[in-house]
Amino acid sequence: MFNRNRAKQFSVYNSAKQHFIENYQKLINLEHYLSEYLVQLLKNNIEEISRDYNEASKLYPFWQNYPPDERGRSPRGDQFPWIEVGEHAIGDKLPRLISHDFNVSDPGLPTGADKRFLLRNGQISKITGGYTNATWLFIDIKSVGPRDDFEHTVMSHNQISGDGVWSDLETGIKNSVMKAIGRRAQHPFHCSIPPLYILSDETIAPTVIIAIKPVYSMLAIDNDSKEVGQPLSKISVVTIPNGLLLTTSPGYLKQYPSLLYPGKDDKKKNPLKVRCRVDFDILKKIDTWRVVEFSVDKR
Protein backbone atom coordinates (compact mmCIF):
# COMPACT_ATOMS: atom_id res chain seq x y z
CA MET A 1 0.00 0.00 0.00
CA PHE A 2 2.84 2.39 0.78
CA ASN A 3 3.95 2.51 -2.85
CA ARG A 4 0.83 1.55 -4.79
CA ASN A 5 0.15 5.11 -6.02
CA ARG A 6 3.64 6.57 -5.70
CA ALA A 7 4.45 7.03 -9.38
CA LYS A 8 1.20 8.82 -10.20
CA GLN A 9 1.32 10.91 -7.01
CA PHE A 10 4.90 11.94 -7.84
CA SER A 11 3.84 13.21 -11.27
CA VAL A 12 0.66 14.95 -10.14
CA TYR A 13 2.35 16.45 -7.07
CA ASN A 14 5.18 18.12 -8.96
CA SER A 15 2.81 19.41 -11.62
CA ALA A 16 0.46 20.83 -8.96
CA LYS A 17 3.32 22.32 -6.98
CA GLN A 18 4.60 24.15 -10.04
CA HIS A 19 1.07 25.33 -10.80
CA PHE A 20 0.72 26.93 -7.36
CA ILE A 21 4.21 28.44 -7.50
CA GLU A 22 3.25 30.14 -10.77
CA ASN A 23 -0.24 30.99 -9.51
CA TYR A 24 0.49 31.66 -5.85
CA GLN A 25 -2.35 34.16 -5.55
CA LYS A 26 -4.69 31.17 -5.60
CA LEU A 27 -3.12 29.91 -2.37
CA ILE A 28 -3.43 33.37 -0.81
CA ASN A 29 -7.08 33.63 -1.88
CA LEU A 30 -7.79 30.15 -0.52
CA GLU A 31 -6.26 31.05 2.84
CA HIS A 32 -8.19 34.33 2.91
CA TYR A 33 -11.45 32.52 2.19
CA LEU A 34 -10.94 29.94 4.95
CA SER A 35 -9.78 32.57 7.44
CA GLU A 36 -12.88 34.70 6.92
CA TYR A 37 -15.06 31.60 6.94
CA LEU A 38 -13.71 30.39 10.29
CA VAL A 39 -13.97 33.82 11.90
CA GLN A 40 -17.61 34.08 10.89
CA LEU A 41 -18.30 30.47 11.88
CA LEU A 42 -16.93 31.06 15.37
CA LYS A 43 -18.87 34.30 15.75
CA ASN A 44 -22.10 32.68 14.57
CA ASN A 45 -21.72 29.89 17.12
CA ILE A 46 -20.12 31.84 19.96
CA GLU A 47 -23.04 31.33 22.34
CA GLU A 48 -22.67 27.55 22.16
CA ILE A 49 -18.87 27.76 22.28
CA SER A 50 -18.84 30.06 25.31
CA ARG A 51 -21.42 28.00 27.13
CA ASP A 52 -19.41 24.80 26.81
CA TYR A 53 -16.06 26.50 27.39
CA ASN A 54 -17.24 28.20 30.57
CA GLU A 55 -18.90 25.05 31.86
CA ALA A 56 -15.40 23.79 32.69
CA SER A 57 -15.17 26.38 35.50
CA LYS A 58 -18.64 25.51 36.77
CA LEU A 59 -17.69 21.82 36.91
CA TYR A 60 -14.80 22.58 39.27
CA PRO A 61 -16.06 20.39 42.17
CA PHE A 62 -15.83 17.34 39.91
CA TRP A 63 -12.15 17.76 39.03
CA GLN A 64 -10.68 19.99 41.74
CA ASN A 65 -8.87 17.02 43.33
CA TYR A 66 -7.50 15.89 39.98
CA PRO A 67 -6.47 19.11 38.24
CA PRO A 68 -4.49 19.19 34.99
CA ASP A 69 -0.73 19.31 35.43
CA GLU A 70 0.75 22.79 35.66
CA ARG A 71 2.76 23.85 32.66
CA GLY A 72 5.54 26.33 32.02
CA ARG A 73 8.82 26.95 33.76
CA SER A 74 7.62 28.81 36.85
CA PRO A 75 3.86 28.40 37.34
CA ARG A 76 2.39 30.54 40.10
CA GLY A 77 -0.17 27.96 41.10
CA ASP A 78 -3.20 30.22 40.76
CA GLN A 79 -4.43 29.12 37.34
CA PHE A 80 -5.21 25.85 35.62
CA PRO A 81 -3.97 24.79 32.19
CA TRP A 82 -6.99 25.19 29.93
CA ILE A 83 -5.56 23.49 26.83
CA GLU A 84 -8.01 20.61 26.76
CA VAL A 85 -10.93 22.92 27.46
CA GLY A 86 -10.22 24.81 24.25
CA GLU A 87 -9.57 21.64 22.26
CA HIS A 88 -12.93 20.17 23.25
CA ALA A 89 -15.19 23.21 23.56
CA ILE A 90 -13.97 24.68 20.26
CA GLY A 91 -11.95 22.12 18.31
CA ASP A 92 -14.32 19.19 18.65
CA LYS A 93 -17.23 21.27 17.35
CA LEU A 94 -15.55 22.18 14.10
CA PRO A 95 -16.29 19.05 12.00
CA ARG A 96 -20.00 19.34 12.77
CA LEU A 97 -20.14 23.09 12.16
CA ILE A 98 -18.02 23.05 9.02
CA SER A 99 -20.04 20.23 7.46
CA HIS A 100 -22.90 22.64 6.72
CA ASP A 101 -20.78 24.33 4.04
CA PHE A 102 -18.26 21.69 2.99
CA ASN A 103 -17.99 18.04 2.20
CA VAL A 104 -15.80 17.05 5.15
CA SER A 105 -13.66 13.94 5.44
CA ASP A 106 -10.71 13.07 7.64
CA PRO A 107 -8.37 10.67 5.86
CA GLY A 108 -5.78 9.39 8.27
CA LEU A 109 -2.49 11.21 8.57
CA PRO A 110 0.06 10.00 11.12
CA THR A 111 1.35 13.51 11.86
CA GLY A 112 0.02 17.02 11.69
CA ALA A 113 -2.19 19.49 13.49
CA ASP A 114 -4.59 18.61 16.31
CA LYS A 115 -7.53 18.95 13.93
CA ARG A 116 -7.15 18.24 10.21
CA PHE A 117 -9.93 17.90 7.68
CA LEU A 118 -10.12 17.40 3.96
CA LEU A 119 -12.65 19.93 2.69
CA ARG A 120 -14.35 20.10 -0.69
CA ASN A 121 -16.85 22.56 -2.10
CA GLY A 122 -17.60 24.63 -5.18
CA GLN A 123 -16.08 27.80 -3.72
CA ILE A 124 -12.65 26.16 -3.49
CA SER A 125 -13.00 25.18 -7.14
CA LYS A 126 -13.91 28.77 -8.01
CA ILE A 127 -10.95 30.19 -6.07
CA THR A 128 -8.50 27.83 -7.79
CA GLY A 129 -9.96 28.41 -11.23
CA GLY A 130 -11.26 24.85 -11.40
CA TYR A 131 -7.85 23.35 -10.67
CA THR A 132 -9.10 21.59 -7.52
CA ASN A 133 -12.17 21.63 -5.29
CA ALA A 134 -10.28 20.38 -2.22
CA THR A 135 -8.00 21.61 0.53
CA TRP A 136 -6.49 20.04 3.62
CA LEU A 137 -7.25 22.36 6.51
CA PHE A 138 -4.96 22.04 9.54
CA ILE A 139 -6.24 23.70 12.72
CA ASP A 140 -4.46 23.97 16.06
CA ILE A 141 -6.17 25.25 19.20
CA LYS A 142 -3.71 27.42 21.17
CA SER A 143 -5.39 28.17 24.50
CA VAL A 144 -3.72 30.78 26.71
CA GLY A 145 -4.52 32.89 29.75
CA PRO A 146 -4.02 36.62 30.32
CA ARG A 147 -0.39 36.20 31.40
CA ASP A 148 0.50 34.33 28.20
CA ASP A 149 -1.48 36.36 25.69
CA PHE A 150 1.34 37.63 23.50
CA GLU A 151 1.49 38.70 19.85
CA HIS A 152 2.74 35.33 18.73
CA THR A 153 1.91 31.65 18.87
CA VAL A 154 4.22 28.67 19.27
CA MET A 155 4.12 26.14 16.43
CA SER A 156 5.73 22.73 16.25
CA HIS A 157 7.48 21.14 13.28
CA ASN A 158 4.22 19.28 12.60
CA GLN A 159 2.25 22.54 12.35
CA ILE A 160 4.04 24.44 9.57
CA SER A 161 4.33 23.50 5.90
CA GLY A 162 7.50 23.85 3.82
CA ASP A 163 8.64 23.84 0.22
CA GLY A 164 7.95 20.12 -0.25
CA VAL A 165 10.81 18.99 -2.47
CA TRP A 166 10.12 15.66 -4.22
CA SER A 167 12.92 15.34 -6.75
CA ASP A 168 13.24 11.57 -6.93
CA LEU A 169 10.45 9.02 -7.06
CA GLU A 170 11.83 6.84 -4.26
CA THR A 171 12.86 9.52 -1.77
CA GLY A 172 9.46 11.02 -1.01
CA ILE A 173 8.82 14.61 0.01
CA LYS A 174 11.26 16.51 2.17
CA ASN A 175 11.18 20.16 3.19
CA SER A 176 14.22 22.39 3.06
CA VAL A 177 15.32 23.55 6.50
CA MET A 178 13.96 26.93 7.53
CA LYS A 179 15.49 29.34 10.04
CA ALA A 180 13.82 30.78 13.11
CA ILE A 181 15.53 34.14 13.51
CA GLY A 182 15.28 36.23 16.66
CA ARG A 183 17.03 39.36 17.86
CA ARG A 184 19.62 37.48 19.87
CA ALA A 185 19.47 33.92 18.62
CA GLN A 186 18.41 31.71 15.75
CA HIS A 187 18.04 28.03 15.10
CA PRO A 188 17.14 25.66 12.26
CA PHE A 189 13.48 24.81 11.98
CA HIS A 190 12.60 21.45 10.43
CA CYS A 191 8.96 21.73 9.44
CA SER A 192 7.44 18.41 8.40
CA ILE A 193 4.21 19.26 6.56
CA PRO A 194 4.11 19.37 2.73
CA PRO A 195 2.54 22.36 0.98
CA LEU A 196 -0.01 20.09 -0.69
CA TYR A 197 -1.18 16.49 -0.73
CA ILE A 198 -2.15 14.19 -3.59
CA LEU A 199 -4.66 11.59 -2.50
CA SER A 200 -4.77 8.08 -3.89
CA ASP A 201 -7.59 9.14 -6.24
CA GLU A 202 -5.35 12.01 -7.46
CA THR A 203 -7.28 14.71 -5.61
CA ILE A 204 -5.07 17.79 -5.23
CA ALA A 205 -5.34 19.27 -1.75
CA PRO A 206 -3.28 22.39 -0.89
CA THR A 207 -2.45 22.69 2.80
CA VAL A 208 -3.99 25.57 4.77
CA ILE A 209 -2.77 26.09 8.34
CA ILE A 210 -4.78 28.09 10.87
CA ALA A 211 -4.30 28.53 14.61
CA ILE A 212 -7.32 29.35 16.76
CA LYS A 213 -6.25 31.07 19.96
CA PRO A 214 -8.88 31.15 22.72
CA VAL A 215 -7.87 33.45 25.57
CA TYR A 216 -9.42 32.98 28.99
CA SER A 217 -9.76 35.49 31.80
CA MET A 218 -8.79 34.78 35.40
CA LEU A 219 -11.60 36.20 37.50
CA ALA A 220 -9.52 35.87 40.65
CA ILE A 221 -7.15 38.59 39.43
CA ASP A 222 -9.87 40.88 38.05
CA ASN A 223 -10.20 43.89 40.35
CA ASP A 224 -13.97 44.03 39.99
CA SER A 225 -14.68 40.34 40.42
CA LYS A 226 -15.44 38.41 43.58
CA GLU A 227 -15.63 35.10 41.71
CA VAL A 228 -13.00 32.63 40.61
CA GLY A 229 -13.01 30.92 37.24
CA GLN A 230 -11.48 31.02 33.79
CA PRO A 231 -14.13 32.12 31.29
CA LEU A 232 -13.48 32.64 27.61
CA SER A 233 -12.72 36.31 26.92
CA LYS A 234 -11.58 36.51 23.30
CA ILE A 235 -10.55 34.46 20.29
CA SER A 236 -7.89 35.09 17.66
CA VAL A 237 -7.84 33.34 14.29
CA VAL A 238 -4.32 33.22 12.85
CA THR A 239 -3.63 32.10 9.29
CA ILE A 240 -0.05 31.02 8.61
CA PRO A 241 1.11 31.11 4.98
CA ASN A 242 1.51 27.90 3.03
CA GLY A 243 5.11 26.69 2.73
CA LEU A 244 5.30 27.68 -0.94
CA LEU A 245 4.30 31.22 0.00
CA LEU A 246 6.89 31.25 2.77
CA THR A 247 9.80 29.89 0.76
CA THR A 248 9.23 30.31 -2.97
CA SER A 249 6.53 32.62 -4.32
CA PRO A 250 6.37 35.35 -3.09
CA GLY A 251 8.90 34.22 -0.46
CA TYR A 252 7.69 35.80 2.76
CA LEU A 253 10.61 34.48 4.79
CA LYS A 254 13.05 36.43 2.61
CA GLN A 255 10.94 39.57 2.93
CA TYR A 256 10.40 39.10 6.68
CA PRO A 257 13.25 36.94 8.07
CA SER A 258 11.97 37.10 11.64
CA LEU A 259 8.42 35.99 10.82
CA LEU A 260 9.48 32.72 12.46
CA TYR A 261 11.66 33.18 15.53
CA PRO A 262 12.99 30.86 18.25
CA GLY A 263 10.47 29.05 20.41
CA LYS A 264 10.62 28.13 24.07
CA ASP A 265 12.46 24.80 23.88
CA ASP A 266 15.72 24.23 25.72
CA LYS A 267 18.91 22.83 24.21
CA LYS A 268 18.05 19.29 25.29
CA LYS A 269 15.16 19.13 22.83
CA ASN A 270 15.62 16.99 19.72
CA PRO A 271 16.80 19.60 17.15
CA LEU A 272 14.50 18.09 14.53
CA LYS A 273 11.51 18.84 16.74
CA VAL A 274 12.38 22.28 18.08
CA ARG A 275 9.44 24.67 17.85
CA CYS A 276 9.25 28.24 16.61
CA ARG A 277 7.13 31.27 17.31
CA VAL A 278 5.11 33.01 14.60
CA ASP A 279 5.05 36.80 14.88
CA PHE A 280 1.54 38.26 14.64
CA ASP A 281 2.70 41.79 13.85
CA ILE A 282 4.55 40.54 10.79
CA LEU A 283 1.59 38.41 9.71
CA LYS A 284 -0.55 41.56 9.82
CA LYS A 285 1.98 43.34 7.60
CA ILE A 286 1.71 40.53 5.07
CA ASP A 287 -2.12 40.60 5.13
CA THR A 288 -4.31 42.25 7.74
CA TRP A 289 -6.79 39.35 7.64
CA ARG A 290 -4.13 36.86 8.78
CA VAL A 291 -4.73 37.81 12.42
CA VAL A 292 -8.33 38.50 13.43
CA GLU A 293 -9.29 38.97 17.08
CA PHE A 294 -12.73 39.41 18.60
CA SER A 295 -13.97 39.71 22.16
CA VAL A 296 -16.37 37.30 23.80
CA ASP A 297 -19.01 38.11 26.41
CA LYS A 298 -17.81 36.55 29.69
CA ARG A 299 -20.67 34.73 31.41
N, C-alpha and C positions, 0 to 999 in steps of 0.2 A: 504493500500500500504506500510505503514511503516514497517510492519512485515511479508509481504507476502513471502519473500525469506530469512528471518532471519536464520532459522535453517540450510539451506544449505550453506548460506554464512558463518555462524559460523564454520561449519566443514571445508569448503574449505579454509577459511582464516587461521585457525590455522595450517592446514597441509602445506599451502604455506609458512606461516611465518617460520615454522620449517625448511622447505626446504631451504629457503634463509639464515637462521642462519647457517645451516650446509654447505651451498654452497655460502658463502658470496662473493666469488670472482666473481660470476655472477653479483651481484649488482655493484661491482666495475667496471667490464668490461662494463656493461650497461651504467653507468655514464660516463666512459671514451669515449665510442662510441658517446654518445649524446653531450658531451662537444666538441669533435673534429668536429662533424658534424655541430654544431651551429657556431663555430669559422669560419669554411670554408664557411658556408652559408652566414654569415655576410660579410666576405671578398669578396665573389663572387658578392654580391649585394650592395657593399659599395657606388658605384656611385649613385644609386637610393636613398639609405638611406641618404647619405650626402646632396643630392639635396633637399630632402624634409625636413630634419632636419634644414638646413640652411635657407630655405625659411621663417622660423618663424622670423628670424631677418629682412629679406627683406620686410616682411609684417607689420613692425612696425607701419606705419601710421594708420593702420586699428585697432590696439588695444592699442595704446599708451595712450589713455585716460581711458582705462579699463584694466590696467595691472593685472597680477595674484598677489594674496596677498603675501607679503613678509613672509618668513619663518625663523625659527631660533630665538635664544634668543636676539641677538644684530645685526640685519641686518644693513649694511652700507648704503644701499639705492642706490648702484651703479650697481646692477645686478638684473636680473629678475629670479624668480623660473622657471626652465625649465623642470619640472617634466612631464607635459603633452606633451611637445614637444617630449621627448624621448618615452613616452608611445605610441604616435600616429605614429611618424616617423619611429620607430623601431618595437614596440610591435604589432601594428595593421597589419604590413606586414607579421608577422610570419606564420599565418595560411595558407596564399596563397603560401608563399615560401616553407614551409615545405611539403605542399601537393604534391609536385613533387616526393617526396621520401617515403612518408608514407601515409597510410590511416588515415586521420585525422577526429576525431569527438570531440565534446565538450559536453558530458553529463553534465547536471546541477549539480553543487556542491554549496551549500549555503555559504561556506567559503573556503578560500585558496588564492593562489597567484593571481596577477593581470591577468595573462594569464595562462590558464591551458587547456591542450589538451590530449586526449587519442590518442596515436599513435600505429599503428600496421604496421609491415612489416616483411619480412623474415629474415632480419639481427637480429632483436630482438630475433626471435625464435632460430637462430643459436647461439647467445650469451648465451641464457639461456638453451642451450642443448635441445630445443624443449619443455621446460616446459611451456612457454607462448610466444606469439608473440606480446604482448601488454605492454605498459608502460603509466603511467600518468605523463606527463611532466609539472611541475610547473615552470613558468618563471616570475621573477619580474624585472622590469626596474628601475634601481637605478641611476637616473640622478644626476650628481653633477658638480659643477664648480671648477676652479683651487684652490680656498680656502678651498674646502671640499674634495679634492681628497686624501684621506688617505688610508692606507693599511688595510682597513676593510670595511664592509658594515653592515648597521643596518637591522635586520630582526625581523619581528613581530612574535607573537605566531602562526599566521596563515601561516607562511612561512618556518617552520622547521618541519620535521617529527620526531616522537619519537619511542618508543619501541612497541607501539600498543598492549597493554594487553587486551585480550578478553577472560576472564576466565569463564564467566557465560553467558549463552545464552541471558538472559534478560537485562544484564547491558550495552551491547555494548562496543565499544573500548574506552579505556582510556590510555593515555600515562603517564608513571611515570614522576615525576617532575625532570627536569634537574637543574643544577646550572650554572649560569653565574659568572665566577670567574675572578676578576681583581686583580691588585696589591694591591689596598687599600680597595676594597669593593667587595661584592658578593651578589647575590640575586637569589631566585628561578626563574626558567624559565618554564612556563607552555605551551609547544608547543602543538598544537592541531591537527596536521596532522598525519594520520596513515602511517606506512611504506609501506603499499600496500592496494589496494582496490580489492574487489570482486564484479563484476557487477552482475546484476540480471540474466544474462545468464551464470554466473560462470566464466567469463573471469577474469584471474588473472593479475592485473596491478600494478607492483611495482612503487613506487613514486620516481621520480627523480626531484631534486630541483636545479635550476640554476638561478643565478642573472646575468643580463646583465647591465653593468655599463657604460653608455655613459658619457664622460667627455667633457664639452664644454670649449672653451677659452673665455676670456673676452678681446676683441681687445682694449678696452679703457685703459687697464692697460699694454698692450704690448708696450715696449719701441719703437719698430720699426713700429708701426701702427698708422695711422692717422684716422682710421675708428672706429666706434663703432658697436658692434654686439657680438653674442655668438655662433660662429660656432662650430661644432663638431670637436674635436681634437684627441680623442682616445676612444677606447672601451675595456673594460675588460669583460671576460666571466668567471664567478666564479661558480664552481660546489661544492655544499655543500653535504656532505655524507648523505645517507639515515639513518633514525633513528636507524635501526638495526645495521648499521656499527658504528654509534656513541656510542650506549649503550651496545651492546651485542657481536657481532663478526665483527671485531676484537676489538671493544671497544675503539674508538679513544678518547672519553672523559676521559677515565682513563689514556691513554697514554699522552694526552695533555689536562690537566684540564682547561687551559685558552683559548682553542679554541673558546669557547663562553665566552664573558665577558660583564660586564654591559653596557647597552645602554644609551640613553640620556633622559630617562624619569625621571620626578621628583617623589617625594614621594606621590603626590596626585593621581597618575595614578592607576587605578584598578590593583592590584598585579597579577591578572590572565592574564592581557594583556600587562604587561611590556615587552619591547623589549630587544634584546641583540645584541651585535656586534659579527661578525665572523671575526677572525684574518686571514688575507691573508698569512702572513708569515708562520703560522702553517699549513694552507692548503697546501702550497707549500712543506712543509716538509713531509706531508702525501703522496702527489702525485704532481709532478711538473705541470701536466696538469690541475690541479684543479683551477689554476689562469692563464689565458692567456690574455695578453694585446697586442694590436697592434695600431699603430698610423694611423690617418686618415688625408688625404690632406685637409687642410682648404681652402675653396673657398668661 
